Structures are given as structure tokens and as C-alpha cells.
């Protein structure tokens, strides 16, 4: 049987044309408005309370819409955005080092290996300058220089300092700002908050997204909630690999349920591999820990020149016996090459047998030079909490010995397909933040995730959702057959999971699936490996539905049931990811196809064949719809950081 079929091309009908510098302004003006009195008659469901969901809920509620917000955590402020460390980009040019909106636009398109839309990326760069002002007004404690001005640092893929930060806890501080804005609207009665509720189905009536089916994670009660529009801000799907930097609760269920109802899923194989993570220490681990990319500002990456030295303590390896390989291979950017470049380079030196630590899966990130140059106090002021976290996890003091790092799954650039208005292929379903695919291409530059989440939630969605809601309020659908059918489908799926009563744990299946994905659909991919992976995934999925053991009942707190539903969706997603990777016979971003490389081993794109967004329609055989990418301003070129 064919693995996929090709359908009609897809086009972003909402995207304006004309000069890229004025597209967002013209789109905002052309979009329909909803007057304040009418906004009170309209309701919006927001799923997820991270930076995108929290900022969107707060902004829509402040505008006058009736908002109901859902998260599976016990508090909105427990969203995974809180784990982001290094910073948020903005084209403020405070350092007077040549930055601009256009340069951020250029860096992002190039960093994404020319697989992102120019219109979306320019808007992101344009809006970035407003985000910092918004967050400072909220009281976000960004780092400041001695004179009181906001400080900046560099991140990978750029030669300017545009990243604003709050030590190594930028995500936490930004999320607290969005959370406070949400709580203000909750107290005012404009947001109805539902924590510890998980979305298990999207309700589509007459072709429009009109609500969701949720499970109360404490009581097990299944209920429906109906509205005029639904906003998904449920994050990424990196946990399909089992081991990732994502919180253990992160999952694909909200977006996958929407995909099964007709929302196209774009570029599912585009996965961000972060080069700066604490290496895996054993099979007991359930997740990995990120070390902020900001550390590469002052830390130098190296491995021994000779594999014979890999077993020696770092202090016993003299300077002349060390290979600062990023500085050697990419002298223009050095240790601040983009994430995909740094990750692949680390894998290469480890594959050569020059990795350090257990299993040879690690490289050194050394701060000796920075401590000598700046002094320990200055390094501690910038990175102290990160150093403390590393020491607690590894038992090693990074002030005395180099950190050991290795690439790991961190972020997913793929997600539900959306148009320029952030609306999916299901009218009334809007998708923001990491849950959509729209702004990064084949690779995300560091410090751009927080930028996109807040741009979507504070500035983009509140201006574009009006265009849809202006046609509302929509008819009452509480008695619709589709509502009862969606509820019944959720209950039947839960009953099916509980009825298997097999002999294997959910985690054992998840771990095995993750191993398949990392081995065959991770940093390096081959046609043979991906084909094998699809067969392995299908076999493991069949075994899951006959052998999984889900103890307990549905009408109670049951974390095994929660995990089982999420892993069942991961199986279907994993197969689509491998199909997407198989069809894309090029190396783009961090997705190295062994069959497609330059003579010196660098990634090789094929712009003549694959300069498009791959948007997949759900079905027994997935259908590929291509959205052609056009580059008027940043023309595709060989991506070099040397």
C-alpha cells in the first residue's frame, strides 16, 4: 500500500501582497472589527495557558470577549513556557550593533533554512519590538546594565545582541507577566478558568469549530463546552521521542484531535534538536534537562583531539590537545552557530569516537576562559541559577570542571497549518504559539519561541480573530448530533483503553516508541531507516492496543489513563512524522538526510523540489497538500556560517 497520496495544492488566502514592510498594517486595517458592545455577546475557548494561551486569553478578555480557558496543569502558571531559560529576541538595536527589524527577519528566514513564509516572519520581527515594552510595563524583571538600561546578549545564528533575558529564567518571568494579566481578567469575571481539565476532542458543527470535549482530571467527568471560536495554544509534541527537554505532561492530543477532524498538520517532521542539554545518564531517565543556549556566549565547546584522551579528566588534557571544533569549522560565528549546526557538529565528533562522559555521548562546554576574563562573580551574576541546576543534577561543579552537553529534542517547528490570520483549515479554529507551524521553517533560532508565543497572543490573534467573529454570534448548537457524537467518541475511547487490561505499562510502550523515533527520525535520517521505522511503529501500535495495562477507572484521578490516551495519539503522529521525513528527500535545518549532503558533509537542500510547506490531511492514507513558498526578499542561498 502507498504510504501517502498527493492532493490539491493549498494557498494562504489571508496573506496580503505588496511591500513586506506594510503587509501587517494593511491586513489589520482590512480585517473586520467587532464593536465593544457586540464583543460581550461572543465567547472564545482558549486551550493552554502558556505564553501564547495566557497572553491571548488575557488580551481577548480585556477587549471584552467572554473567554473560557483550559489547562491540564493544576495552575495556569505551571505551563511549560515556565521552563524556558535563555531569553526573548527583539529588534530594538539597543546595542547599536547593526540590528533592525529587517535583520531579524533575514536571520530568521536564513536560520530556518528558507522553509518559512516571508510574510509571517517579517510580521514576527516587526511585532517583536512591542513585546519588550509590553513586558516591561507588566514588571518583567529583565536584566539591566549598570546604568539601568535593558541588557542584551547574543544567541545562535546571529552576529548582533538582541536577546533580552532574566538570568536563566526568562520563560518563568514572562509567564508570570501573562499569568498576572490573566488573573486580573479572572478576578474581573471576564475569564472563566478551568485547571486540571484535558481537551480530548474538538467539536465541529456545520464545518466550524464550535467547542471542545474535556475530561476533569480529578473526577473523571466528561463534559462539553461550546463557543463561537476555539483557540489552541497547547504547545509542541517533542515528547513523541519520550526523552526530550519538554515537561512530562506535554503532548499532542489537542492538536491531533483537531487534525483528525480536518485541520491539516504541517511539516510534522521538523524537530528542533537543542545542542546544549545535559546528556542522558541511564535508562532510568524520563526526561532531559536543557542548559540555556545563552551559555554559548561565554562557554567554549570542545572535545579532545585524540580519542585516546576521552577517558581523562578535562583538566589533564592540555590546550594543544583540545579541538574547539565550532570555532575551527565556523570561524565567523564560532560557538554561536545556529542550533541545528551545533547539534550536528556535536553528533559528528561523538560519532568519530571523541565524545566524553558515559557512552561517549557528550562534549565539553567550558567556562574557564570566561571566569578568567570576567571573574567568577560576573559569570555567576549572568548564569548562576543554570550553574546551580547543572551541579544539582550531575554532582559536578561547572565553576571547577567543564559542563558536559549533548543534543536533545527540544521544540517542534511543525504543527497545525494556519493562514496569515492564524486560522486553521477548520473555520473558527485558531492555533497559536508552538502548536502551529507558521514562523520558523526547518529550524528555530534560539530565543524566538518566547517571541512567537507572545507575538501571537498579545498582538496577532487579537487583531485577526475579529475578522472571523464579526460574523457571530453563531447559532446555538447544544442539541446538535455532532456534540453528542463527540462526547460519545471520547467515552468509547476511554472505555477501550481501560478494557485492554494487558501486561505492559504505558511508559514501556512510550519509551520504545521514543527509541524508534530518535534512532530513525532524529538528527540523521535515511530512506531505509524511515521505512523500517514506519513498520516498527505500526507493529508497536498494534501491540499497544492488545497489551497495554491501564489500571484504575475512568471516573477518578487516573494518571495512567491520561498517559495512555496521549501515547495512543503519539503513535499516529509518529507514523506521520516518518512519512513526512521520508517524502522530503533533502537535508534542511537539523534534518540531515544521509543521501543529501555537500562534498564536505554539510546539509544540502533541494529548493527546486522541496520549497514548500507540507500540509497533511488525515486519512487511512495521509494526503499531502503543498503550499509553495515564495521568496521575494531573502533569496535562498547556500547557508554558511563559516
Buried (B, 14 or more C-beta within 10 A) or exposed (E): EEBBEEBEEBEBEBBBEEEBEEBBEEBBEEBEBBEEEBBEBBBBBBBBBBBBBBBBBBBBBBBBBBBBBBBBBEEBBBBBBBBBBBBBBBBBBBBEBEBBBBBBBBBBBBBBBBBBBBBBBBBBBBBBBBBBEBBBEBEBBBBEEEEEEBBBBBBBBBBBBBBBBBBBBBBBBBBBBBBBBBBBBBEEEBBBBBBBBBBBBBBBBEEBBBBBBBBBBEEBEBEBBBBBBBBBBBBBBBBBBBBBBBBEBBBBBBBBBBBBBBBBBBBBBBBBBBBBBBBBBEEEEEBBBBBBBBBBBBBBBBBBBEBEBBEEEBEEBEEEBBBBBBBEBBEEBBBBBBBBBBBBBBBBBBEEEBBBBEEBBBBBBBBBEBBEEBEEEEBBEBBBEBBBBBBEEBEEEBBEBBBBBBBBBBBBBBBBBBBBBBBBBBBBBBBBBBBBBBBBBBBBBBBBBBBBBBBBBBBBBBBBBBBBBBEBEBEEBEEBEBBEEBBEBBBEBBEEBBEBEBEBBBEBBBBBBBBBBBEBBBBBBBEEBBBBBBEBBEEBBEBBEEBBBBEEEBEEBBEBBBBBBBBBBBBBBBBBBBBBBBBBBBBBBBBBBEEBBEEEEBBBBBBEEBBBBBBBBBEEEBBBBBBEBEBEBBEBEEBEBE
